[in-house]
Amino acid sequence: MHPHDQPPKTAGKTSMPPRSKAPGLKGGRYRPELGKRLPYWYAKNVVRDPMGFPDPCIALPPEATEAELIELCQAHSARLFAWIDEQQRAVAADAAADAPLLRPYDGTVDSACDWYEQHPRTRFRKVKANTRRTYLDSLKVVRGTIGKRLIRNLTIFDVQDYYDLWRQPKIAGGRERIDRAHNAVTMFKTVLRFNAALRRPDCAALLADLDKATSMVSFEKGGARTEEMTFSQARAFIEKALDLGRAGLLPADRMLYMAIGVATQFELVLRPKDIIGERPKTLRDRDKAVRRGAAAIDYGGQIWTGYFTWENIPGWQWRMRTSKSKYRAPANFDLTIYPLLFPLLEAVPQEQRAGAVVKGEHGHAVQERSYRKWYRAIARVAGIPDAVWNMDARAGAATEAEEAGAELGAIRALLTHSEKQEATTVRYLRRRDKQRVAVQEVRNRSRQEGGT
């Protein structure tokens, strides 16, 4: 330890007041020329979650007396508490604005779903918009089939029968909708669990039966996705988007941005949300994204948060925390080394290089729904099957890396998976049959060389 990092044993006590009187006070590095530690005020020394307080650390005057330090710390703490109060009121106002009056629980599945969707303590009200849409899809299936049924009259075998009904093909001879059925049962159990927490015995009883009866009922889950976007498909998408823009069939700037979006997903092996960002529903969500390094921009009265902004790529270098690493592990990208992407970025006019990189209508950051819709329209013209989604660019890039000879550990790092997530990494790799063929060819050559 450096001798300047702590005061000498012979040094006298500094005039730092007790923290109980000066909340947030903390001594910094010892300054021998001053004979004491520099005083600082830290928001996190006052409360565990400062809720994005704009001044998390404030240097206090070194010459301040004990009484002055107490006064300053109490003033900064008062500002912090006022900030927290304002944030909490905003969150409560958001919740109250969305919360209709709950009708009395009447024992039906519909009523239980109402309470799960609308109760102020439900997690349904706190998840992100895209997750909520997925929940609503499953709730619609449940309500449309068994909404009027009384929960006390349902048995585990009834639920099995409904699962079998929900997984039937949409059209005769079509594919079974296993994921649809599994998600509906999972959502129904979530509704029961929430209502059981409200001490409703009918919900608790059916949930307990479902949790215990694994040997009598089975709710199969669909397998992992097997589709991928290949390099040739990504290139075809980009070329077709630019062609449509040049021909005036679709807005040229929109087509350029769509090409940039897909090229970034494929080249940098990122998820769509890392590229196009999102629109937070609450101030808490916004502040959480900002603390992770996202920009927060007002587009037409609606706040957008995202990481892929022109301001974040100075000198074509981009450093960000990706969603797949839970925004903990930063990734660094030199955008000049990606041949599908870099020419597209250079093609953006200088006056448009502000805010979100991938824009939609009116020069605003593209909406997630619009991004999916425009992707499908361009993909169909480019000859990309409907089974290939824009999110499959990530799997396609990982597969391309494996077939090019990259080690599994390098691919795991490319996907920003942790060392414990190797099985997750493997699920992204497609066309593994080629490896089986290659292994068998090696075995055959070995047998021939050995004369056996």
Solvent accessible surface area in square Angstrom, and as a share of the most:
residue,aa,sasa,rsa
1,M,185,0.82
2,H,94,0.42
3,P,101,0.64
4,H,87,0.39
5,D,57,0.29
6,Q,96,0.43
7,P,47,0.30
8,P,76,0.48
9,K,208,0.88
10,T,131,0.76
11,A,40,0.31
12,G,63,0.61
13,K,206,0.87
14,T,53,0.31
15,S,62,0.40
16,M,58,0.26
17,P,6,0.04
18,P,72,0.45
19,R,148,0.54
20,S,107,0.69
21,K,113,0.48
22,A,0,0.00
23,P,39,0.25
24,G,3,0.03
25,L,3,0.02
26,K,90,0.38
27,G,25,0.24
28,G,19,0.19
29,R,139,0.51
30,Y,14,0.05
31,R,89,0.33
32,P,67,0.42
33,E,112,0.50
34,L,85,0.42
35,G,40,0.38
36,K,47,0.20
37,R,75,0.27
38,L,31,0.15
39,P,4,0.03
40,Y,56,0.21
41,W,0,0.00
42,Y,75,0.28
43,A,0,0.00
44,K,144,0.61
45,N,65,0.33
46,V,34,0.19
47,V,34,0.20
48,R,227,0.83
49,D,67,0.35
50,P,13,0.08
51,M,14,0.06
52,G,25,0.24
53,F,12,0.05
54,P,83,0.52
55,D,52,0.27
56,P,79,0.50
57,C,60,0.36
58,I,34,0.17
59,A,72,0.55
60,L,9,0.04
61,P,53,0.33
62,P,51,0.32
63,E,135,0.61
64,A,9,0.07
65,T,75,0.44
66,E,74,0.33
67,A,71,0.55
68,E,82,0.37
69,L,5,0.03
70,I,34,0.17
71,E,118,0.53
72,L,56,0.28
73,C,0,0.00
74,Q,91,0.41
75,A,54,0.42
76,H,29,0.13
77,S,4,0.03
78,A,60,0.47
79,R,107,0.39
80,L,0,0.00
81,F,102,0.42
82,A,63,0.49
83,W,58,0.20
84,I,19,0.10
85,D,65,0.34
86,E,89,0.40
87,Q,7,0.03
88,Q,95,0.42
89,R,143,0.52
90,A,25,0.19
91,V,38,0.22
92,A,61,0.47
93,A,59,0.46
94,D,49,0.25
95,A,38,0.29
96,A,71,0.55
97,A,88,0.68
98,D,68,0.35
99,A,39,0.31
100,P,74,0.47
101,L,178,0.89
102,L,48,0.24
103,R,106,0.39
104,P,109,0.69
105,Y,52,0.20
106,D,76,0.40
107,G,7,0.07
108,T,22,0.13
109,V,0,0.00
110,D,19,0.10
111,S,0,0.00
112,A,0,0.00
113,C,0,0.00
114,D,18,0.09
115,W,44,0.15
116,Y,8,0.03
117,E,30,0.13
118,Q,43,0.19
119,H,30,0.14
120,P,80,0.51
121,R,184,0.67
122,T,0,0.00
123,R,156,0.57
124,F,13,0.05
125,R,38,0.14
126,K,140,0.59
127,V,15,0.08
128,K,75,0.32
129,A,46,0.36
130,N,74,0.38
131,T,47,0.28
132,R,34,0.13
133,R,89,0.32
134,T,73,0.43
135,Y,46,0.17
136,L,76,0.38
137,D,95,0.49
138,S,11,0.07
139,L,2,0.01
140,K,154,0.65
141,V,23,0.13
142,V,0,0.00
143,R,66,0.24
144,G,71,0.68
145,T,52,0.30
146,I,3,0.01
147,G,2,0.02
148,K,171,0.72
149,R,83,0.30
150,L,49,0.24
151,I,1,0.01
152,R,167,0.61
153,N,83,0.43
154,L,11,0.06
155,T,65,0.38
156,I,15,0.08
157,F,112,0.47
158,D,35,0.18
159,V,3,0.02
160,Q,35,0.16
161,D,91,0.47
162,Y,39,0.15
163,Y,3,0.01
164,D,63,0.33
165,L,83,0.41
166,W,5,0.02
167,R,37,0.14
168,Q,95,0.42
169,P,48,0.30
170,K,165,0.70
171,I,126,0.64
172,A,108,0.83
173,G,86,0.82
174,G,31,0.30
175,R,211,0.77
176,E,92,0.41
177,R,72,0.26
178,I,38,0.19
179,D,73,0.38
180,R,83,0.30
181,A,0,0.00
182,H,37,0.17
183,N,66,0.34
184,A,0,0.00
185,V,4,0.02
186,T,68,0.39
187,M,11,0.05
188,F,1,0.00
189,K,45,0.19
190,T,41,0.24
191,V,0,0.00
192,L,0,0.00
193,R,119,0.43
194,F,31,0.13
195,N,0,0.00
196,A,23,0.18
197,A,79,0.61
198,L,59,0.29
199,R,217,0.79
200,R,35,0.13
201,P,108,0.68
202,D,30,0.15
203,C,0,0.00
204,A,41,0.32
205,A,59,0.46
206,L,6,0.03
207,L,17,0.08
208,A,45,0.35
209,D,66,0.34
210,L,5,0.03
211,D,71,0.37
212,K,153,0.65
213,A,4,0.03
214,T,107,0.62
215,S,109,0.70
216,M,121,0.54
217,V,10,0.06
218,S,75,0.49
219,F,43,0.18
220,E,87,0.39
221,K,139,0.59
222,G,16,0.15
223,G,72,0.69
224,A,66,0.51
225,R,65,0.24
226,T,103,0.60
227,E,46,0.21
228,E,21,0.09
229,M,0,0.00
230,T,41,0.24
231,F,78,0.33
232,S,61,0.39
233,Q,39,0.17
234,A,0,0.00
235,R,108,0.39
236,A,34,0.27
237,F,0,0.00
238,I,11,0.06
239,E,94,0.42
240,K,60,0.25
241,A,0,0.00
242,L,42,0.21
243,D,60,0.31
244,L,19,0.10
245,G,7,0.07
246,R,176,0.64
247,A,70,0.55
248,G,62,0.59
249,L,127,0.63
250,L,63,0.31
251,P,61,0.38
252,A,63,0.49
253,D,70,0.36
254,R,41,0.15
255,M,2,0.01
256,L,22,0.11
257,Y,7,0.03
258,M,3,0.01
259,A,0,0.00
260,I,0,0.00
261,G,0,0.00
262,V,0,0.00
263,A,0,0.00
264,T,0,0.00
265,Q,0,0.00
266,F,3,0.01
267,E,30,0.14
268,L,2,0.01
269,V,3,0.02
270,L,3,0.01
271,R,82,0.30
272,P,31,0.19
273,K,49,0.21
274,D,2,0.01
275,I,2,0.01
276,I,4,0.02
277,G,9,0.09
278,E,56,0.25
279,R,45,0.16
280,P,30,0.19
281,K,99,0.42
282,T,31,0.18
283,L,53,0.26
284,R,107,0.39
285,D,39,0.20
286,R,60,0.22
287,D,16,0.08
288,K,95,0.40
289,A,13,0.10
290,V,69,0.40
291,R,128,0.47
292,R,67,0.24
293,G,47,0.45
294,A,8,0.06
295,A,29,0.23
296,A,47,0.36
297,I,44,0.22
298,D,89,0.46
299,Y,26,0.10
300,G,72,0.69
301,G,70,0.67
302,Q,88,0.39
303,I,57,0.29
304,W,1,0.00
305,T,4,0.02
306,G,1,0.01
307,Y,19,0.07
308,F,1,0.00
309,T,1,0.01
310,W,22,0.08
311,E,112,0.50
312,N,52,0.27
313,I,8,0.04
314,P,95,0.60
315,G,63,0.61
316,W,53,0.19
317,Q,91,0.40
318,W,2,0.01
319,R,150,0.55
320,M,9,0.04
321,R,95,0.35
322,T,1,0.00
323,S,7,0.05
324,K,53,0.22
325,S,13,0.09
326,K,132,0.56
327,Y,24,0.09
328,R,176,0.64
329,A,50,0.39
330,P,53,0.33
331,A,16,0.13
332,N,102,0.52
333,F,20,0.08
334,D,48,0.25
335,L,0,0.00
336,T,60,0.35
337,I,112,0.57
338,Y,38,0.15
339,P,109,0.69
340,L,24,0.12
341,L,0,0.00
342,F,35,0.15
343,P,75,0.47
344,L,13,0.07
345,L,0,0.00
346,E,92,0.41
347,A,60,0.47
348,V,2,0.01
349,P,52,0.33
350,Q,132,0.59
351,E,144,0.64
352,Q,59,0.26
353,R,62,0.23
354,A,55,0.43
355,G,10,0.09
356,A,2,0.02
357,V,0,0.00
358,V,3,0.02
359,K,18,0.08
360,G,10,0.10
361,E,91,0.41
362,H,162,0.72
363,G,40,0.38
364,H,57,0.25
365,A,3,0.02
366,V,2,0.01
367,Q,80,0.36
368,E,62,0.28
369,R,165,0.60
370,S,22,0.14
371,Y,1,0.00
372,R,111,0.40
373,K,129,0.54
374,W,24,0.09
375,Y,3,0.01
376,R,41,0.15
377,A,50,0.38
378,I,1,0.00
379,A,0,0.00
380,R,145,0.53
381,V,86,0.49
382,A,21,0.16
383,G,62,0.59
384,I,5,0.03
385,P,71,0.44
386,D,71,0.37
387,A,52,0.41
388,V,9,0.05
389,W,116,0.41
390,N,12,0.06
391,M,93,0.42
392,D,3,0.01
393,A,0,0.00
394,R,8,0.03
395,A,3,0.02
396,G,2,0.02
397,A,6,0.05
398,A,0,0.00
399,T,0,0.00
400,E,75,0.34
401,A,21,0.16
402,E,24,0.11
403,E,78,0.35
404,A,87,0.68
405,G,59,0.57
406,A,41,0.32
407,E,131,0.59
408,L,54,0.27
409,G,33,0.32
410,A,58,0.45
411,I,1,0.01
412,R,45,0.16
413,A,66,0.51
414,L,75,0.37
415,L,0,0.00
416,T,25,0.14
417,H,9,0.04
418,S,57,0.37
419,E,141,0.63
420,K,196,0.83
421,Q,61,0.27
422,E,82,0.37
423,A,73,0.56
424,T,27,0.16
425,T,0,0.00
426,V,50,0.29
427,R,137,0.50
428,Y,38,0.15
429,L,9,0.05
430,R,29,0.11
431,R,92,0.34
432,R,70,0.26
433,D,92,0.48
434,K,119,0.50
435,Q,71,0.32
436,R,157,0.57
437,V,88,0.50
438,A,50,0.39
439,V,88,0.50
440,Q,64,0.28
441,E,85,0.38
442,V,82,0.47
443,R,122,0.45
444,N,59,0.30
445,R,126,0.46
446,S,66,0.43
447,R,112,0.41
448,Q,140,0.62
449,E,147,0.66
450,G,55,0.53
451,G,69,0.67
452,T,139,0.81
